[in-house]
Amino acid sequence: MVDKNASVLLIYTGGTIGMVENAETGALEPFNFSHLRSNVPEMKRLNFNVETYLFDPPLDSSDISPDNWKEITRVVQDNYTKYDGFVILHGTDTMAYTASAMSLMMENLTKPVIFTGSQLPIGKLRTDGKENLITALEIAADKDSSRYPVAPEVCVYMQNLLMRGNRTTKVNAENFSAFNCPNYPYLAVAGVNIRYEDKYILQPQYNKPVNFYYDLDENVTILKLFPGIKKEMVDAILSVPGLKGVVLETYGSGNAPSDKWFIESLKSAVDKGIVIVNVSQCLSGTVEMFRYEAGQQLAKVGVASGYDITTEAALAKLMILLGEGKTPDEVRRLMEVSLRGELTVR
């Protein structure tokens, strides 16, 4: 139920939801936050307090960087004791990256941090932004019968679905149902009522503090395999100066070419202290490195299993663990452990 005494901080970072159409060019351009509020008079009917924080200038989600993740996290930390929940308006293109990173940058989160946005500007007649915004605000203010937040974790809410932030990925560039979490159940489905699935929602330890992490090491990359990939391409990526972590997007359940040169290239990188994490290119399913010989070879040379983690979450997790100054062995071990519900070990 919504707490009538709740106070929610609405953080506008940018994105389509807060844009307007240029009458001359037809291009979408950022507008000031008063435009958003004036186009959502329903916000005035909410029976709890909503205050706003504006990023000025707004951030284009295509330009989002780890420094921006830190900025947004800092806003949450600085206001953590003042509000019952947070709603972050963010462009959809990189929302899954930011939600994944922030979920790992905040340990033992005790309040909802809900990301939402829209595919159409909120001033458009058919916009999906209004429902996304209003429902995200309600979720951020919702409490259970014991007066604890119903969803105290980093989430993404889009088109009637509440999803764990570090399990989401953008799956459609045009439909309102732009996001999904193929390897984890929905945390809630919004219809006439908001139906929460409590058993899938993380429960913090309320007697312990929230910890925030800001040290991120950006010396990581993604290597996506494809038929015909050349040795020179792989070696060029693995020999980038300062490289410390690689998200290796493999086939199916974690398979890769069995060519001798490929395995030797990975082994050489691992021996140099580069952490390589095996994730599947498939939306659904998990990496099972001992299922086929091709996957077994990766395990033998020290490639870590990402199980069913998303590429977005794997990249963010590498940045954070490496930023903490952990050794390659420690990072490799923790990449195979669920820290914020970002993967399922099988």
Secondary structure by P-SEA (a helix, b strand, c coil): cccccbbbbbbbccccccccccccccbbbbbcaaaaaaaccccccccbbbbbcccccccccccccaaaaaaaaaaaaaacccccbbbbbbbccaaaaaaaaaaaaccccccccccccccccccccccaaaaaaaaaaaaaaccccccccccccbbbbccccccccccccccccccccccccccccccccccccccccccccccccccbbbbbbccccccbbbbbbcccccaaaaaaaaaccccccccccccccccccccaaaaaaaaaaaaabbbbbbbbcccbbbbbccccaaaaaaaaacccccccccaaaaaaaaaaaaaacccaaaaaaaaacccccccccc
